[in-house]
Amino acid sequence: MSGDTELLVFGSWAILGTFPEAPEDLRASIEVDVQAKNLSERTDFIDGALGELSQFHATYGFYERPLPGGRRPRPEQASYVTTLLVEKLIDGETLMARPEALPVAAERRESIGRWVRLTLEDLV
């Protein structure tokens, strides 16, 4: 496939590394966002073997979705993050500090920080 022996898992499936028994709604996606750890430029080679409509997909009911060029997505689904907070799988204070470290434009960091703050306020 990619020639790499390690994969990085992002998005909703990444939670399973720490919380393998995470609530069902956190494990509902059939797409697993992956990137070859050491050879990110070869991540697209994984798609043929593990991608949508592959034999792997037919056998196991989920598939990988490569993140070409080493992009690293951040969770954007409000319900997913809210569930993480409600189930106490992430800490609100820690989450509040994270936007400052994101490699995005200042306006985007401020927008994400504002969303986190408002989400936390709604849960109180």
Protein Blocks (a to p, Z undefined) as FASTA:
>chain_A
ZZpabdcdehjllmmmmmmmgcfklmmpcbdcdddfklmmlmmmmmmmmmghiaklmmno
pacdddehhiacddfbfklmmmmmmnopacfklmmmmmmmpccdfklmmmmmmmmmmmmm
mmZZ
